[in-house]
Amino acid sequence: MIVHRTTGGNGKENWLAADLNKGRLDMFYYLNVVMTGVNLLYFIICAKWYRYKDLKSGTEEILIERNKPSNEPLV
């Protein structure tokens, strides 16, 4: 796991140690928050740049006329 390799070393316990009292779960969750924030910013940027495809190629518009009152019986 990447967190074990990068945080453990030089005689230190890694953030996800087997003993929860020695581990640094707070740092792991801070890292998780930062990565989620970066992901959210990336999503917002992609959503702002997104444009719908032009539907005019190959499709016809269907015009709907408003119903006009008529004196003709329905049946």
TIKOL-902294 format. One record per atom (N, C-alpha, C, O): residue in one letter; atom name; x, y, z. Coordinates in nm, 3 decimals, always signed. Layout:
residuo,atomo,x,y,z
A,CA,X,Y,Z $
...
This chain:
residuo,atomo,x,y,z
M,N,+0.085,-0.118,+0.000 $
M,CA,+0.000,+0.000,+0.000 $
M,C,+0.090,+0.124,+0.000 $
M,O,+0.194,+0.126,+0.066 $
I,N,+0.051,+0.224,-0.072 $
I,CA,+0.133,+0.344,-0.089 $
I,C,+0.152,+0.418,+0.043 $
I,O,+0.261,+0.467,+0.070 $
V,N,+0.049,+0.425,+0.124 $
V,CA,+0.058,+0.498,+0.251 $
V,C,+0.159,+0.430,+0.343 $
V,O,+0.234,+0.499,+0.412 $
H,N,+0.162,+0.299,+0.345 $
H,CA,+0.258,+0.227,+0.430 $
H,C,+0.402,+0.254,+0.385 $
H,O,+0.490,+0.274,+0.469 $
R,N,+0.425,+0.255,+0.254 $
R,CA,+0.561,+0.274,+0.205 $
R,C,+0.609,+0.417,+0.223 $
R,O,+0.726,+0.439,+0.254 $
T,N,+0.522,+0.515,+0.203 $
T,CA,+0.566,+0.654,+0.208 $
T,C,+0.571,+0.711,+0.349 $
T,O,+0.654,+0.798,+0.377 $
T,N,+0.486,+0.665,+0.439 $
T,CA,+0.484,+0.724,+0.574 $
T,C,+0.569,+0.647,+0.672 $
T,O,+0.618,+0.705,+0.769 $
G,N,+0.589,+0.520,+0.652 $
G,CA,+0.673,+0.442,+0.743 $
G,C,+0.817,+0.446,+0.696 $
G,O,+0.844,+0.436,+0.577 $
G,N,+0.907,+0.459,+0.788 $
G,CA,+1.049,+0.461,+0.752 $
G,C,+1.125,+0.546,+0.853 $
G,O,+1.065,+0.620,+0.930 $
N,N,+1.257,+0.534,+0.852 $
N,CA,+1.344,+0.608,+0.945 $
N,C,+1.305,+0.582,+1.090 $
N,O,+1.316,+0.671,+1.174 $
G,N,+1.261,+0.461,+1.119 $
G,CA,+1.225,+0.427,+1.256 $
G,C,+1.089,+0.476,+1.300 $
G,O,+1.055,+0.463,+1.418 $
K,N,+1.011,+0.533,+1.211 $
K,CA,+0.878,+0.584,+1.246 $
K,C,+0.772,+0.480,+1.213 $
K,O,+0.790,+0.396,+1.124 $
E,N,+0.662,+0.486,+1.285 $
E,CA,+0.547,+0.403,+1.252 $
E,C,+0.475,+0.466,+1.134 $
E,O,+0.474,+0.588,+1.119 $
N,N,+0.415,+0.383,+1.049 $
N,CA,+0.338,+0.440,+0.939 $
N,C,+0.202,+0.487,+0.991 $
N,O,+0.163,+0.455,+1.103 $
W,N,+0.131,+0.561,+0.909 $
W,CA,+0.004,+0.620,+0.952 $
W,C,-0.101,+0.516,+0.982 $
W,O,-0.189,+0.540,+1.065 $
L,N,-0.095,+0.402,+0.918 $
L,CA,-0.193,+0.296,+0.939 $
L,C,-0.130,+0.179,+1.013 $
L,O,-0.130,+0.066,+0.964 $
A,N,-0.077,+0.206,+1.129 $
A,CA,-0.009,+0.103,+1.208 $
A,C,-0.109,+0.002,+1.262 $
A,O,-0.229,+0.029,+1.270 $
A,N,-0.058,-0.115,+1.299 $
A,CA,-0.144,-0.219,+1.355 $
A,C,-0.201,-0.175,+1.490 $
A,O,-0.315,-0.209,+1.523 $
D,N,-0.123,-0.101,+1.567 $
D,CA,-0.170,-0.047,+1.695 $
D,C,-0.228,+0.092,+1.670 $
D,O,-0.155,+0.183,+1.630 $
L,N,-0.356,+0.108,+1.693 $
L,CA,-0.422,+0.237,+1.664 $
L,C,-0.368,+0.351,+1.748 $
L,O,-0.374,+0.467,+1.707 $
N,N,-0.314,+0.320,+1.867 $
N,CA,-0.258,+0.425,+1.951 $
N,C,-0.128,+0.480,+1.893 $
N,O,-0.093,+0.596,+1.919 $
K,N,-0.057,+0.400,+1.817 $
K,CA,+0.070,+0.444,+1.758 $
K,C,+0.052,+0.500,+1.617 $
K,O,+0.139,+0.571,+1.567 $
G,N,-0.057,+0.469,+1.553 $
G,CA,-0.082,+0.514,+1.416 $
G,C,-0.125,+0.660,+1.412 $
G,O,-0.162,+0.718,+1.514 $
R,N,-0.121,+0.716,+1.295 $
R,CA,-0.164,+0.855,+1.274 $
R,C,-0.282,+0.858,+1.179 $
R,O,-0.271,+0.903,+1.065 $
L,N,-0.396,+0.808,+1.226 $
L,CA,-0.515,+0.806,+1.142 $
L,C,-0.561,+0.946,+1.106 $
L,O,-0.620,+0.967,+1.000 $
D,N,-0.534,+1.044,+1.194 $
D,CA,-0.573,+1.181,+1.163 $
D,C,-0.504,+1.230,+1.036 $
D,O,-0.566,+1.296,+0.953 $
M,N,-0.375,+1.198,+1.021 $
M,CA,-0.303,+1.239,+0.901 $
M,C,-0.355,+1.167,+0.777 $
M,O,-0.361,+1.225,+0.668 $
F,N,-0.393,+1.041,+0.794 $
F,CA,-0.449,+0.965,+0.683 $
F,C,-0.580,+1.029,+0.636 $
F,O,-0.603,+1.042,+0.516 $
Y,N,-0.664,+1.069,+0.731 $
Y,CA,-0.791,+1.131,+0.693 $
Y,C,-0.771,+1.272,+0.637 $
Y,O,-0.847,+1.314,+0.549 $
Y,N,-0.671,+1.345,+0.684 $
Y,CA,-0.640,+1.476,+0.624 $
Y,C,-0.596,+1.457,+0.478 $
Y,O,-0.637,+1.534,+0.390 $
L,N,-0.515,+1.356,+0.454 $
L,CA,-0.475,+1.326,+0.316 $
L,C,-0.596,+1.292,+0.231 $
L,O,-0.606,+1.334,+0.116 $
N,N,-0.687,+1.216,+0.288 $
N,CA,-0.809,+1.178,+0.217 $
N,C,-0.893,+1.301,+0.185 $
N,O,-0.949,+1.311,+0.076 $
V,N,-0.903,+1.395,+0.278 $
V,CA,-0.979,+1.519,+0.255 $
V,C,-0.915,+1.601,+0.144 $
V,O,-0.986,+1.655,+0.059 $
V,N,-0.784,+1.612,+0.144 $
V,CA,-0.714,+1.689,+0.041 $
V,C,-0.736,+1.626,-0.097 $
V,O,-0.764,+1.696,-0.194 $
M,N,-0.724,+1.495,-0.104 $
M,CA,-0.744,+1.427,-0.233 $
M,C,-0.888,+1.441,-0.281 $
M,O,-0.912,+1.456,-0.401 $
T,N,-0.984,+1.437,-0.190 $
T,CA,-1.124,+1.455,-0.228 $
T,C,-1.149,+1.598,-0.275 $
T,O,-1.224,+1.619,-0.370 $
G,N,-1.086,+1.696,-0.210 $
G,CA,-1.100,+1.835,-0.253 $
G,C,-1.044,+1.858,-0.392 $
G,O,-1.104,+1.928,-0.473 $
V,N,-0.929,+1.799,-0.420 $
V,CA,-0.869,+1.810,-0.554 $
V,C,-0.960,+1.746,-0.657 $
V,O,-0.978,+1.799,-0.767 $
N,N,-1.016,+1.632,-0.623 $
N,CA,-1.108,+1.563,-0.714 $
N,C,-1.232,+1.648,-0.739 $
N,O,-1.280,+1.655,-0.853 $
L,N,-1.284,+1.714,-0.636 $
L,CA,-1.401,+1.800,-0.653 $
L,C,-1.369,+1.919,-0.743 $
L,O,-1.449,+1.954,-0.830 $
L,N,-1.253,+1.981,-0.723 $
L,CA,-1.214,+2.094,-0.809 $
L,C,-1.200,+2.049,-0.955 $
L,O,-1.242,+2.120,-1.046 $
Y,N,-1.141,+1.934,-0.976 $
Y,CA,-1.128,+1.881,-1.112 $
Y,C,-1.265,+1.857,-1.175 $
Y,O,-1.286,+1.887,-1.292 $
F,N,-1.358,+1.802,-1.097 $
F,CA,-1.493,+1.779,-1.146 $
F,C,-1.562,+1.911,-1.183 $
F,O,-1.627,+1.920,-1.287 $
I,N,-1.548,+2.013,-1.099 $
I,CA,-1.611,+2.142,-1.126 $
I,C,-1.553,+2.204,-1.253 $
I,O,-1.628,+2.259,-1.334 $
I,N,-1.423,+2.196,-1.270 $
I,CA,-1.360,+2.251,-1.391 $
I,C,-1.410,+2.178,-1.515 $
I,O,-1.444,+2.241,-1.615 $
C,N,-1.416,+2.046,-1.510 $
C,CA,-1.466,+1.969,-1.624 $
C,C,-1.613,+1.998,-1.651 $
C,O,-1.655,+2.004,-1.766 $
A,N,-1.692,+2.017,-1.546 $
A,CA,-1.834,+2.045,-1.563 $
A,C,-1.855,+2.183,-1.626 $
A,O,-1.948,+2.200,-1.705 $
K,N,-1.771,+2.280,-1.593 $
K,CA,-1.785,+2.413,-1.653 $
K,C,-1.744,+2.414,-1.800 $
K,O,-1.802,+2.488,-1.879 $
W,N,-1.647,+2.332,-1.838 $
W,CA,-1.601,+2.328,-1.976 $
W,C,-1.689,+2.241,-2.064 $
W,O,-1.677,+2.247,-2.187 $
Y,N,-1.775,+2.160,-2.007 $
Y,CA,-1.857,+2.067,-2.084 $
Y,C,-1.962,+2.142,-2.164 $
Y,O,-2.024,+2.235,-2.112 $
R,N,-1.981,+2.103,-2.288 $
R,CA,-2.085,+2.161,-2.374 $
R,C,-2.164,+2.047,-2.435 $
R,O,-2.108,+1.943,-2.471 $
Y,N,-2.295,+2.067,-2.446 $
Y,CA,-2.381,+1.967,-2.509 $
Y,C,-2.352,+1.961,-2.657 $
Y,O,-2.309,+2.059,-2.717 $
K,N,-2.375,+1.845,-2.717 $
K,CA,-2.361,+1.832,-2.861 $
K,C,-2.475,+1.907,-2.928 $
K,O,-2.584,+1.918,-2.873 $
D,N,-2.448,+1.958,-3.048 $
D,CA,-2.550,+2.025,-3.126 $
D,C,-2.644,+1.919,-3.183 $
D,O,-2.600,+1.828,-3.251 $
L,N,-2.773,+1.931,-3.155 $
L,CA,-2.869,+1.830,-3.197 $
L,C,-2.927,+1.857,-3.335 $
L,O,-3.015,+1.782,-3.379 $
K,N,-2.882,+1.959,-3.405 $
K,CA,-2.940,+1.994,-3.534 $
K,C,-2.901,+1.896,-3.645 $
K,O,-2.970,+1.889,-3.746 $
S,N,-2.797,+1.824,-3.628 $
S,CA,-2.754,+1.733,-3.734 $
S,C,-2.837,+1.605,-3.730 $
S,O,-2.821,+1.522,-3.641 $
G,N,-2.927,+1.590,-3.829 $
G,CA,-3.004,+1.467,-3.843 $
G,C,-3.134,+1.464,-3.767 $
G,O,-3.207,+1.365,-3.777 $
T,N,-3.167,+1.564,-3.692 $
T,CA,-3.295,+1.562,-3.621 $
T,C,-3.381,+1.677,-3.671 $
T,O,-3.331,+1.783,-3.709 $
E,N,-3.508,+1.653,-3.672 $
E,CA,-3.602,+1.756,-3.716 $
E,C,-3.677,+1.810,-3.596 $
E,O,-3.706,+1.739,-3.500 $
E,N,-3.707,+1.936,-3.605 $
E,CA,-3.785,+1.996,-3.497 $
E,C,-3.931,+1.958,-3.514 $
E,O,-3.982,+1.951,-3.625 $
I,N,-3.995,+1.935,-3.406 $
I,CA,-4.137,+1.906,-3.407 $
I,C,-4.207,+2.026,-3.347 $
I,O,-4.187,+2.062,-3.230 $
L,N,-4.289,+2.088,-3.428 $
L,CA,-4.361,+2.204,-3.381 $
L,C,-4.493,+2.161,-3.321 $
L,O,-4.566,+2.080,-3.380 $
I,N,-4.524,+2.213,-3.206 $
I,CA,-4.649,+2.181,-3.139 $
I,C,-4.737,+2.304,-3.144 $
I,O,-4.701,+2.411,-3.096 $
E,N,-4.854,+2.285,-3.202 $
E,CA,-4.948,+2.396,-3.208 $
E,C,-5.032,+2.395,-3.081 $
E,O,-5.065,+2.289,-3.027 $
R,N,-5.064,+2.511,-3.037 $
R,CA,-5.150,+2.521,-2.919 $
R,C,-5.291,+2.480,-2.957 $
R,O,-5.338,+2.506,-3.068 $
N,N,-5.357,+2.417,-2.865 $
N,CA,-5.496,+2.378,-2.889 $
N,C,-5.583,+2.502,-2.897 $
N,O,-5.580,+2.589,-2.809 $
K,N,-5.660,+2.508,-3.003 $
K,CA,-5.752,+2.620,-3.020 $
K,C,-5.891,+2.572,-2.981 $
K,O,-5.930,+2.460,-3.016 $
P,N,-5.964,+2.653,-2.911 $
P,CA,-6.100,+2.610,-2.875 $
P,C,-6.183,+2.587,-3.000 $
P,O,-6.177,+2.664,-3.096 $
S,N,-6.257,+2.483,-2.997 $
S,CA,-6.338,+2.446,-3.112 $
S,C,-6.481,+2.423,-3.065 $
S,O,-6.506,+2.381,-2.953 $
N,N,-6.574,+2.452,-3.155 $
N,CA,-6.715,+2.430,-3.123 $
N,C,-6.760,+2.292,-3.167 $
N,O,-6.876,+2.255,-3.146 $
E,N,-6.672,+2.214,-3.227 $
E,CA,-6.708,+2.081,-3.273 $
E,C,-6.714,+1.986,-3.154 $
E,O,-6.632,+1.994,-3.063 $
P,N,-6.811,+1.896,-3.155 $
P,CA,-6.819,+1.799,-3.046 $
P,C,-6.702,+1.700,-3.053 $
P,O,-6.652,+1.672,-3.161 $
L,N,-6.661,+1.650,-2.940 $
L,CA,-6.548,+1.557,-2.934 $
L,C,-6.585,+1.417,-2.981 $
L,O,-6.498,+1.343,-3.025 $
V,N,-6.713,+1.380,-2.972 $
V,CA,-6.754,+1.245,-3.010 $
V,C,-6.834,+1.249,-3.137 $
V,O,-6.877,+1.144,-3.185 $
